Amino acid sequence: MDGLAGSSGAGESIRESCENDGMTKTELHELVDGLPENTLDGAAVLLRSLSDGRIDPDQTWFWTPDWLAGELEADREGKTDPGEVYEDADAFKAALHAVRSD
């Protein structure tokens, strides 16, 4: 996955993908009206969290389909491949440097 919010470069493109080109409240209501019944609870949680300030509007990139797909992929991968375990920080750093030099 590329970048994090608040960083330059790829994170900026992720945040830009969240832009709604000036979506109006009417358009948002139409979008909500078209939601399948089984998604209403999730949509309500997300909208209420944004309205209440529990989700920082600058973090909305996290909820984009591409980012969530990456999160789900990482979850699945973590369940099937636990990755490498290193004895200590020096062993981890050595492995990191080896990968970077490839």
VENFENNOR-V580399 format. One record per helix or strand of 2 or more residues. SS is the DSSP state (hx for helix, st for strand). FROM is the first residue (numbers start at 1). TO is the last residue. If there is no record, write none. Layout:
# VENFENNOR-V580399
ss = (SS:SS)
from = (FROM:FROM)
to = (TO:TO)
This chain:
# VENFENNOR-V580399
ss = (hx:hx:hx:hx:hx:hx)
from = (10:25:37:57:65:89)
to = (16:33:51:63:80:101)
